[in-house]
Amino acid sequence: MSNIEERLDKVRELIQESDFLEGKGLSNEVNIRIFCYNPEDEMIVRHFIQQLKIDYSLSCQLRICNLYQTFLSICEDMGIIDAISDMEREDGSIYLLNNLHSAIDKDEFIKKIKFEAHEYGDILILTGVGEVFPFMRIHSLLEALQPHFSNIPILVMYPGEFDGRHLKLFNQLQPNDYYRAFNVV
């Protein structure tokens, strides 16, 4: 068994523990945890998430949100999904990115992610962090999500490094400050 598989097995155990679900041991901080992994392990992590989705023996309720799929859904709702490739081809990637940033912000993501009636045992798992880059950056999304998910844990599956203060996507991009989360496993 590889190191990543052992770590994912520990995550599976951890998400069912009452201390994790209640956010105990976090010094009254928000219950946001980040599972960092090497980007080359992306397919292993995706397989793990798929297995969690169908594991009915879990003692928690998973709310899994792929941020890239959320982004595509927002684009579809806005009626721009078909125009994106033409816009990039005609006007360039920078123009496309600037226009998408002005049209789609973190509030649009929150509307899609948000679900009502958070209950004990619910966990929001965010995936697709690398896929949605550069359209959405996880540090700004987490700041915006905090008020909406303050009573349940958020677990971010992150292809990169987090040193407790800086998020470094793909282990190589310029780090972004984010200090309100905790590393898991």
URMO-V508438 format. One record per pair of residues at least 24 apart in sequence whose C-alpha atoms are under 8 Angstrom apart, sorted by sequence separation. I is the first residue (numbers start at 1). GAP is how many residues later the second one is. If there is no record, write none. Layout:
I:GAP / I:GAP
This chain:
124:28 / 126:28 / 129:28 / 130:28 / 139:28 / 123:29 / 124:29 / 125:29 / 126:29 / 127:29 / 128:29 / 129:29 / 130:29 / 74:30 / 106:30 / 122:30 / 123:30 / 124:30 / 125:30 / 126:30 / 127:30 / 129:30 / 105:31 / 118:31 / 121:31 / 122:31 / 123:31 / 124:31 / 125:31 / 126:31 / 127:31 / 109:32 / 120:32 / 123:32 / 125:32 / 4:33 / 118:33 / 119:33 / 74:34 / 101:34 / 106:34 / 110:34 / 114:34 / 118:34 / 74:35 / 100:35 / 106:35 / 110:35 / 4:37 / 8:37 / 97:37 / 107:37 / 139:37 / 71:38 / 74:38 / 97:38 / 106:38 / 139:38 / 5:39 / 70:39 / 130:39 / 139:39 / 4:40 / 8:40 / 12:40 / 130:40 / 16:42 / 70:42 / 16:43 / 70:43 / 16:44 / 15:45 / 65:48 / 63:59 / 65:59 / 67:59 / 69:59 / 61:60 / 62:60 / 63:60 / 64:60 / 65:60 / 66:60 / 67:60 / 68:60 / 60:61 / 61:61 / 62:61 / 63:61 / 64:61 / 65:61 / 66:61 / 67:61 / 68:61 / 71:61 / 59:62 / 60:62 / 61:62 / 62:62 / 63:62 / 64:62 / 65:62 / 66:62 / 67:62 / 60:63 / 62:63 / 64:63 / 66:63 / 68:63 / 67:64 / 68:64 / 67:65 / 22:98 / 21:99 / 21:100 / 21:101 / 21:102 / 16:105 / 15:108 / 45:112 / 30:116 / 42:117 / 31:119 / 30:120 / 31:120 / 33:120 / 35:120 / 37:120 / 39:120 / 31:121 / 32:121 / 33:121 / 34:121 / 35:121 / 36:121 / 37:121 / 38:121 / 39:121 / 31:122 / 32:122 / 33:122 / 34:122 / 35:122 / 36:122 / 37:122 / 38:122 / 31:123 / 32:123 / 33:123 / 34:123 / 35:123 / 36:123 / 37:123 / 32:124 / 34:124 / 36:124 / 37:124 / 36:125 / 36:126 / 34:128 / 22:130 / 23:130 / 21:131 / 22:131 / 39:131 / 21:132 / 38:132 / 39:132 / 20:133 / 38:133 / 34:147 / 36:147 / 32:148 / 33:148 / 34:148 / 35:148 / 36:148 / 32:149 / 33:149 / 34:149 / 35:149 / 30:150 / 31:150 / 32:150 / 33:150 / 34:150 / 35:150 / 29:151 / 30:151 / 33:151 / 11:173 / 11:174 / 10:175 / 7:178
